[in-house]
Amino acid sequence: MSLQGELSTFPCSNFIYPIFTSGDLASERAVLFIGGLTNGIGGVPFTYPLSEALKGAGWRLQFHWSSAFGGYGTGSLDRDREEMQTIVKHLKSKELMMSIGVKTIVIMGHSTGSQNVMHYLSSPANADPSADIHVVGGIMQASVSDREFCKDYKHYNDTLPLAQQWIKEGRGDDILPKAFCDKAGFGDVPMLMTAYRLHSLIGIGGDDDYFSADIPSNPTPAFVHSLSSSFGALTTPALALYAEGDAKYQVAHPTELLPKWAEAAKGKLQWRILEGASHGVEEEGPQRVLCEEVLKFIKQFE
């Protein structure tokens, strides 16, 4: 598979980061895509047909995140959101020579990238439509709980108490011991991971814990997020596209979860279960349905 497009850059902090653009390169409307754990540009199967579908609809598809591949081990949702806000400002700017002229932006996340969408859209900073970081909507594909997915990862769960102790000691940004990091990547491959990120991903009350079945409706001390403070705080319309194949990794069935999320969102969340779809929607039929649902959702912003 190959993606035809354009590689450009944007400044963020002390770095120059890449942006890859596919679809309609002349469009003023863009879907800004962020993948999940271990994903990089081109690593999510459905982005290939989605790029073609967006091109036909007069939209472009932008890829970027520094948490790609193994970068998530030392990252955070806050860091991802700051980078996303920077790229949104860059894409919209009329002053930057590097700007590529986008006026309307929808953010889309796959898997753990769905947490980035929630983190962005539930932030009060996105509530002002005139703000230079404002996006008009968000799409979450495979919005599943990492805590539930990793419940049988003995290596992770055995190390969680140490990570939580380090956080209490103010050492959350410290890299966990080598014996853990030597097998911290999925498939037991080496990867650096901080105490903070391990707790964030698999600990009750972690910053990444948006989609677990036991998330309470209202704020509760043990949890960072509640349904009312996440889905209930959405600043724009959102769409959840849940892969049917993900149900076996989760505690509750999506037919129980998705209506609860929609109720908490008070009309701002649409959802659909992609029948026959694997986590990354590798199948041709579900890919077509995904593309159709995305095009229907973004039509409201044209």
Contacts in CASP RR format, 6 or more apart in sequence:
PFRMAT RR
TARGET T0000
AUTHOR 0000-0000-0000
METHOD contacts of the structure
MODEL  1
MSLQGELSTFPCSNFIYPIFTSGDLASERAVLFIGGLTNGIGGVPFTYPL
SEALKGAGWRLQFHWSSAFGGYGTGSLDRDREEMQTIVKHLKSKELMMSI
GVKTIVIMGHSTGSQNVMHYLSSPANADPSADIHVVGGIMQASVSDREFC
KDYKHYNDTLPLAQQWIKEGRGDDILPKAFCDKAGFGDVPMLMTAYRLHS
LIGIGGDDDYFSADIPSNPTPAFVHSLSSSFGALTTPALALYAEGDAKYQ
VAHPTELLPKWAEAAKGKLQWRILEGASHGVEEEGPQRVLCEEVLKFIKQ
FE
1 42 0 8 1.000
1 45 0 8 1.000
1 48 0 8 1.000
3 20 0 8 1.000
3 22 0 8 1.000
3 42 0 8 1.000
3 47 0 8 1.000
3 48 0 8 1.000
3 51 0 8 1.000
4 22 0 8 1.000
5 20 0 8 1.000
5 21 0 8 1.000
5 22 0 8 1.000
5 23 0 8 1.000
5 25 0 8 1.000
6 20 0 8 1.000
6 21 0 8 1.000
6 22 0 8 1.000
6 25 0 8 1.000
7 18 0 8 1.000
7 19 0 8 1.000
7 20 0 8 1.000
7 21 0 8 1.000
8 18 0 8 1.000
8 19 0 8 1.000
8 21 0 8 1.000
8 98 0 8 1.000
8 100 0 8 1.000
9 16 0 8 1.000
9 17 0 8 1.000
9 18 0 8 1.000
9 19 0 8 1.000
9 98 0 8 1.000
10 16 0 8 1.000
10 17 0 8 1.000
10 19 0 8 1.000
10 64 0 8 1.000
10 86 0 8 1.000
10 87 0 8 1.000
10 90 0 8 1.000
10 98 0 8 1.000
11 17 0 8 1.000
11 86 0 8 1.000
11 90 0 8 1.000
11 98 0 8 1.000
12 82 0 8 1.000
12 83 0 8 1.000
12 86 0 8 1.000
12 87 0 8 1.000
15 66 0 8 1.000
17 64 0 8 1.000
17 66 0 8 1.000
17 83 0 8 1.000
17 87 0 8 1.000
18 64 0 8 1.000
19 62 0 8 1.000
19 63 0 8 1.000
19 64 0 8 1.000
19 87 0 8 1.000
19 100 0 8 1.000
20 41 0 8 1.000
20 62 0 8 1.000
20 63 0 8 1.000
20 64 0 8 1.000
21 30 0 8 1.000
21 60 0 8 1.000
21 61 0 8 1.000
21 62 0 8 1.000
21 63 0 8 1.000
21 100 0 8 1.000
22 51 0 8 1.000
22 54 0 8 1.000
22 55 0 8 1.000
22 60 0 8 1.000
22 61 0 8 1.000
22 63 0 8 1.000
23 51 0 8 1.000
23 52 0 8 1.000
23 54 0 8 1.000
23 55 0 8 1.000
23 56 0 8 1.000
23 58 0 8 1.000
23 59 0 8 1.000
23 60 0 8 1.000
23 61 0 8 1.000
24 54 0 8 1.000
24 55 0 8 1.000
24 56 0 8 1.000
24 57 0 8 1.000
24 58 0 8 1.000
24 59 0 8 1.000
24 60 0 8 1.000
25 60 0 8 1.000
27 58 0 8 1.000
27 59 0 8 1.000
27 60 0 8 1.000
27 102 0 8 1.000
28 101 0 8 1.000
28 102 0 8 1.000
28 103 0 8 1.000
28 104 0 8 1.000
29 58 0 8 1.000
29 59 0 8 1.000
29 60 0 8 1.000
29 102 0 8 1.000
29 103 0 8 1.000
29 104 0 8 1.000
29 105 0 8 1.000
29 106 0 8 1.000
29 298 0 8 1.000
29 301 0 8 1.000
29 302 0 8 1.000
30 59 0 8 1.000
30 60 0 8 1.000
30 61 0 8 1.000
30 62 0 8 1.000
30 91 0 8 1.000
30 102 0 8 1.000
30 104 0 8 1.000
30 105 0 8 1.000
30 106 0 8 1.000
31 50 0 8 1.000
31 54 0 8 1.000
31 59 0 8 1.000
31 60 0 8 1.000
31 61 0 8 1.000
31 62 0 8 1.000
31 105 0 8 1.000
31 106 0 8 1.000
31 107 0 8 1.000
31 108 0 8 1.000
31 139 0 8 1.000
31 294 0 8 1.000
31 298 0 8 1.000
32 62 0 8 1.000
32 64 0 8 1.000
32 84 0 8 1.000
32 87 0 8 1.000
32 88 0 8 1.000
32 91 0 8 1.000
32 105 0 8 1.000
32 106 0 8 1.000
32 107 0 8 1.000
32 108 0 8 1.000
32 135 0 8 1.000
33 44 0 8 1.000
33 47 0 8 1.000
33 61 0 8 1.000
33 62 0 8 1.000
33 63 0 8 1.000
33 107 0 8 1.000
33 108 0 8 1.000
33 109 0 8 1.000
33 110 0 8 1.000
34 64 0 8 1.000
34 65 0 8 1.000
34 80 0 8 1.000
34 84 0 8 1.000
34 107 0 8 1.000
34 108 0 8 1.000
34 109 0 8 1.000
34 110 0 8 1.000
34 113 0 8 1.000
34 116 0 8 1.000
34 117 0 8 1.000
35 44 0 8 1.000
35 65 0 8 1.000
35 68 0 8 1.000
35 109 0 8 1.000
35 110 0 8 1.000
35 111 0 8 1.000
35 112 0 8 1.000
35 113 0 8 1.000
36 44 0 8 1.000
36 67 0 8 1.000
36 72 0 8 1.000
36 109 0 8 1.000
36 110 0 8 1.000
36 111 0 8 1.000
36 112 0 8 1.000
36 113 0 8 1.000
37 70 0 8 1.000
37 72 0 8 1.000
37 111 0 8 1.000
37 112 0 8 1.000
37 146 0 8 1.000
37 186 0 8 1.000
38 69 0 8 1.000
38 70 0 8 1.000
38 72 0 8 1.000
38 185 0 8 1.000
38 186 0 8 1.000
39 68 0 8 1.000
39 69 0 8 1.000
39 110 0 8 1.000
39 111 0 8 1.000
40 63 0 8 1.000
40 65 0 8 1.000
40 68 0 8 1.000
40 69 0 8 1.000
41 63 0 8 1.000
41 64 0 8 1.000
41 68 0 8 1.000
42 48 0 8 1.000
42 63 0 8 1.000
44 110 0 8 1.000
44 280 0 8 1.000
45 280 0 8 1.000
45 281 0 8 1.000
45 282 0 8 1.000
45 287 0 8 1.000
46 110 0 8 1.000
46 141 0 8 1.000
46 280 0 8 1.000
46 281 0 8 1.000
46 282 0 8 1.000
46 287 0 8 1.000
46 290 0 8 1.000
46 291 0 8 1.000
47 61 0 8 1.000
47 63 0 8 1.000
49 287 0 8 1.000
49 288 0 8 1.000
49 291 0 8 1.000
50 61 0 8 1.000
50 287 0 8 1.000
50 290 0 8 1.000
50 291 0 8 1.000
50 294 0 8 1.000
51 61 0 8 1.000
53 291 0 8 1.000
53 294 0 8 1.000
53 295 0 8 1.000
54 60 0 8 1.000
54 61 0 8 1.000
54 294 0 8 1.000
54 295 0 8 1.000
57 295 0 8 1.000
57 298 0 8 1.000
57 299 0 8 1.000
59 298 0 8 1.000
60 102 0 8 1.000
62 87 0 8 1.000
62 91 0 8 1.000
64 83 0 8 1.000
64 87 0 8 1.000
65 80 0 8 1.000
65 83 0 8 1.000
65 84 0 8 1.000
65 116 0 8 1.000
66 79 0 8 1.000
66 80 0 8 1.000
66 83 0 8 1.000
67 73 0 8 1.000
67 75 0 8 1.000
67 79 0 8 1.000
67 80 0 8 1.000
70 185 0 8 1.000
70 191 0 8 1.000
71 191 0 8 1.000
72 112 0 8 1.000
72 197 0 8 1.000
73 184 0 8 1.000
73 191 0 8 1.000
73 192 0 8 1.000
73 193 0 8 1.000
73 194 0 8 1.000
73 197 0 8 1.000
74 175 0 8 1.000
74 192 0 8 1.000
74 193 0 8 1.000
74 194 0 8 1.000
74 197 0 8 1.000
75 194 0 8 1.000
75 197 0 8 1.000
76 196 0 8 1.000
76 197 0 8 1.000
76 200 0 8 1.000
76 207 0 8 1.000
77 115 0 8 1.000
77 116 0 8 1.000
77 119 0 8 1.000
77 200 0 8 1.000
77 207 0 8 1.000
77 208 0 8 1.000
78 119 0 8 1.000
78 207 0 8 1.000
80 113 0 8 1.000
80 116 0 8 1.000
80 119 0 8 1.000
81 116 0 8 1.000
81 119 0 8 1.000
81 120 0 8 1.000
81 123 0 8 1.000
84 107 0 8 1.000
84 116 0 8 1.000
84 120 0 8 1.000
85 120 0 8 1.000
85 125 0 8 1.000
85 133 0 8 1.000
88 105 0 8 1.000
88 132 0 8 1.000
88 133 0 8 1.000
88 134 0 8 1.000
88 135 0 8 1.000
89 132 0 8 1.000
89 133 0 8 1.000
90 96 0 8 1.000
90 98 0 8 1.000
90 99 0 8 1.000
91 99 0 8 1.000
91 100 0 8 1.000
91 101 0 8 1.000
91 102 0 8 1.000
91 105 0 8 1.000
92 99 0 8 1.000
92 101 0 8 1.000
92 102 0 8 1.000
92 103 0 8 1.000
92 105 0 8 1.000
92 132 0 8 1.000
93 99 0 8 1.000
93 132 0 8 1.000
94 101 0 8 1.000
104 136 0 8 1.000
104 301 0 8 1.000
104 302 0 8 1.000
105 135 0 8 1.000
105 136 0 8 1.000
106 135 0 8 1.000
106 136 0 8 1.000
106 137 0 8 1.000
106 138 0 8 1.000
106 139 0 8 1.000
106 297 0 8 1.000
106 298 0 8 1.000
106 301 0 8 1.000
107 116 0 8 1.000
107 117 0 8 1.000
107 120 0 8 1.000
107 121 0 8 1.000
107 135 0 8 1.000
107 137 0 8 1.000
107 138 0 8 1.000
107 139 0 8 1.000
108 117 0 8 1.000
108 138 0 8 1.000
108 139 0 8 1.000
108 140 0 8 1.000
108 141 0 8 1.000
108 294 0 8 1.000
109 116 0 8 1.000
109 117 0 8 1.000
109 139 0 8 1.000
109 140 0 8 1.000
109 141 0 8 1.000
110 141 0 8 1.000
110 142 0 8 1.000
110 280 0 8 1.000
111 141 0 8 1.000
111 142 0 8 1.000
111 143 0 8 1.000
111 144 0 8 1.000
111 279 0 8 1.000
111 280 0 8 1.000
112 146 0 8 1.000
112 201 0 8 1.000
112 208 0 8 1.000
113 140 0 8 1.000
114 140 0 8 1.000
114 141 0 8 1.000
114 142 0 8 1.000
114 143 0 8 1.000
114 144 0 8 1.000
114 210 0 8 1.000
114 211 0 8 1.000
114 240 0 8 1.000
115 143 0 8 1.000
115 146 0 8 1.000
115 208 0 8 1.000
115 210 0 8 1.000
115 211 0 8 1.000
117 138 0 8 1.000
117 139 0 8 1.000
117 140 0 8 1.000
117 238 0 8 1.000
118 140 0 8 1.000
118 143 0 8 1.000
118 210 0 8 1.000
118 230 0 8 1.000
118 231 0 8 1.000
119 207 0 8 1.000
119 210 0 8 1.000
120 126 0 8 1.000
120 135 0 8 1.000
121 135 0 8 1.000
121 137 0 8 1.000
121 138 0 8 1.000
121 234 0 8 1.000
121 235 0 8 1.000
121 236 0 8 1.000
121 238 0 8 1.000
122 229 0 8 1.000
122 230 0 8 1.000
122 231 0 8 1.000
122 232 0 8 1.000
122 233 0 8 1.000
122 234 0 8 1.000
122 235 0 8 1.000
123 235 0 8 1.000
124 233 0 8 1.000
124 235 0 8 1.000
125 131 0 8 1.000
125 133 0 8 1.000
126 133 0 8 1.000
126 134 0 8 1.000
126 135 0 8 1.000
126 235 0 8 1.000
126 236 0 8 1.000
127 235 0 8 1.000
128 134 0 8 1.000
129 136 0 8 1.000
135 236 0 8 1.000
136 236 0 8 1.000
136 237 0 8 1.000
136 301 0 8 1.000
137 236 0 8 1.000
137 237 0 8 1.000
137 238 0 8 1.000
137 301 0 8 1.000
138 236 0 8 1.000
138 237 0 8 1.000
138 238 0 8 1.000
138 239 0 8 1.000
139 238 0 8 1.000
139 239 0 8 1.000
139 240 0 8 1.000
139 241 0 8 1.000
139 294 0 8 1.000
139 297 0 8 1.000
140 238 0 8 1.000
140 239 0 8 1.000
140 240 0 8 1.000
140 241 0 8 1.000
141 240 0 8 1.000
141 241 0 8 1.000
141 243 0 8 1.000
141 280 0 8 1.000
141 281 0 8 1.000
141 290 0 8 1.000
142 241 0 8 1.000
142 242 0 8 1.000
142 243 0 8 1.000
142 246 0 8 1.000
142 279 0 8 1.000
142 280 0 8 1.000
142 281 0 8 1.000
143 210 0 8 1.000
143 211 0 8 1.000
143 240 0 8 1.000
143 242 0 8 1.000
144 211 0 8 1.000
144 242 0 8 1.000
144 246 0 8 1.000
144 249 0 8 1.000
144 250 0 8 1.000
144 279 0 8 1.000
145 209 0 8 1.000
145 210 0 8 1.000
145 211 0 8 1.000
145 212 0 8 1.000
145 213 0 8 1.000
145 250 0 8 1.000
145 251 0 8 1.000
146 201 0 8 1.000
146 202 0 8 1.000
146 208 0 8 1.000
146 209 0 8 1.000
147 201 0 8 1.000
147 202 0 8 1.000
147 203 0 8 1.000
147 204 0 8 1.000
147 206 0 8 1.000
147 208 0 8 1.000
147 209 0 8 1.000
147 212 0 8 1.000
148 212 0 8 1.000
148 213 0 8 1.000
148 249 0 8 1.000
148 250 0 8 1.000
148 251 0 8 1.000
149 249 0 8 1.000
149 250 0 8 1.000
150 156 0 8 1.000
150 157 0 8 1.000
150 201 0 8 1.000
150 202 0 8 1.000
151 157 0 8 1.000
151 202 0 8 1.000
153 202 0 8 1.000
155 180 0 8 1.000
155 183 0 8 1.000
155 184 0 8 1.000
155 188 0 8 1.000
156 198 0 8 1.000
156 201 0 8 1.000
156 202 0 8 1.000
157 202 0 8 1.000
159 176 0 8 1.000
159 177 0 8 1.000
159 180 0 8 1.000
159 198 0 8 1.000
160 198 0 8 1.000
160 199 0 8 1.000
160 202 0 8 1.000
160 203 0 8 1.000
162 176 0 8 1.000
162 177 0 8 1.000
162 195 0 8 1.000
163 172 0 8 1.000
163 176 0 8 1.000
163 195 0 8 1.000
163 196 0 8 1.000
163 198 0 8 1.000
163 199 0 8 1.000
164 195 0 8 1.000
164 199 0 8 1.000
164 203 0 8 1.000
166 172 0 8 1.000
166 174 0 8 1.000
166 176 0 8 1.000
166 195 0 8 1.000
167 195 0 8 1.000
167 196 0 8 1.000
167 199 0 8 1.000
171 195 0 8 1.000
172 194 0 8 1.000
172 195 0 8 1.000
172 196 0 8 1.000
173 194 0 8 1.000
173 195 0 8 1.000
173 196 0 8 1.000
174 194 0 8 1.000
174 195 0 8 1.000
175 181 0 8 1.000
175 192 0 8 1.000
175 193 0 8 1.000
175 194 0 8 1.000
176 184 0 8 1.000
176 193 0 8 1.000
176 194 0 8 1.000
176 195 0 8 1.000
176 198 0 8 1.000
180 193 0 8 1.000
181 190 0 8 1.000
181 191 0 8 1.000
181 192 0 8 1.000
181 193 0 8 1.000
182 190 0 8 1.000
183 189 0 8 1.000
183 190 0 8 1.000
184 190 0 8 1.000
184 191 0 8 1.000
184 192 0 8 1.000
184 193 0 8 1.000
185 191 0 8 1.000
185 193 0 8 1.000
199 206 0 8 1.000
200 206 0 8 1.000
200 207 0 8 1.000
200 208 0 8 1.000
200 209 0 8 1.000
201 208 0 8 1.000
203 209 0 8 1.000
204 222 0 8 1.000
204 223 0 8 1.000
205 222 0 8 1.000
205 223 0 8 1.000
205 224 0 8 1.000
205 225 0 8 1.000
206 224 0 8 1.000
207 224 0 8 1.000
209 215 0 8 1.000
209 223 0 8 1.000
209 224 0 8 1.000
209 225 0 8 1.000
210 225 0 8 1.000
210 230 0 8 1.000
211 257 0 8 1.000
212 251 0 8 1.000
213 250 0 8 1.000
213 251 0 8 1.000
213 252 0 8 1.000
213 256 0 8 1.000
213 257 0 8 1.000
214 251 0 8 1.000
215 223 0 8 1.000
215 225 0 8 1.000
215 226 0 8 1.000
215 227 0 8 1.000
215 230 0 8 1.000
216 223 0 8 1.000
216 226 0 8 1.000
216 227 0 8 1.000
217 226 0 8 1.000
217 227 0 8 1.000
217 228 0 8 1.000
217 260 0 8 1.000
217 264 0 8 1.000
218 226 0 8 1.000
218 227 0 8 1.000
218 228 0 8 1.000
219 226 0 8 1.000
219 228 0 8 1.000
219 229 0 8 1.000
220 226 0 8 1.000
227 260 0 8 1.000
227 261 0 8 1.000
227 264 0 8 1.000
228 264 0 8 1.000
230 264 0 8 1.000
231 261 0 8 1.000
231 262 0 8 1.000
231 264 0 8 1.000
231 265 0 8 1.000
231 268 0 8 1.000
231 269 0 8 1.000
232 264 0 8 1.000
232 265 0 8 1.000
232 266 0 8 1.000
232 268 0 8 1.000
234 265 0 8 1.000
234 268 0 8 1.000
234 269 0 8 1.000
236 268 0 8 1.000
237 268 0 8 1.000
237 269 0 8 1.000
237 270 0 8 1.000
237 297 0 8 1.000
237 300 0 8 1.000
238 265 0 8 1.000
238 268 0 8 1.000
238 269 0 8 1.000
238 270 0 8 1.000
239 269 0 8 1.000
239 270 0 8 1.000
239 271 0 8 1.000
239 272 0 8 1.000
239 293 0 8 1.000
239 294 0 8 1.000
239 297 0 8 1.000
240 258 0 8 1.000
240 261 0 8 1.000
240 269 0 8 1.000
240 270 0 8 1.000
240 271 0 8 1.000
240 272 0 8 1.000
241 271 0 8 1.000
241 272 0 8 1.000
241 274 0 8 1.000
241 290 0 8 1.000
241 293 0 8 1.000
241 294 0 8 1.000
242 254 0 8 1.000
242 258 0 8 1.000
242 271 0 8 1.000
242 272 0 8 1.000
242 273 0 8 1.000
242 274 0 8 1.000
243 273 0 8 1.000
243 274 0 8 1.000
243 276 0 8 1.000
243 277 0 8 1.000
243 278 0 8 1.000
243 279 0 8 1.000
243 280 0 8 1.000
243 281 0 8 1.000
243 286 0 8 1.000
244 254 0 8 1.000
244 273 0 8 1.000
244 274 0 8 1.000
244 275 0 8 1.000
244 276 0 8 1.000
244 277 0 8 1.000
245 276 0 8 1.000
245 277 0 8 1.000
245 278 0 8 1.000
245 279 0 8 1.000
246 254 0 8 1.000
246 279 0 8 1.000
247 253 0 8 1.000
247 254 0 8 1.000
250 257 0 8 1.000
254 273 0 8 1.000
255 273 0 8 1.000
258 271 0 8 1.000
258 273 0 8 1.000
261 269 0 8 1.000
261 271 0 8 1.000
262 269 0 8 1.000
262 270 0 8 1.000
262 271 0 8 1.000
270 297 0 8 1.000
272 289 0 8 1.000
272 293 0 8 1.000
274 281 0 8 1.000
274 286 0 8 1.000
274 289 0 8 1.000
274 290 0 8 1.000
275 286 0 8 1.000
275 289 0 8 1.000
276 283 0 8 1.000
276 286 0 8 1.000
277 283 0 8 1.000
277 286 0 8 1.000
277 289 0 8 1.000
277 290 0 8 1.000
278 286 0 8 1.000
281 287 0 8 1.000
281 290 0 8 1.000
END
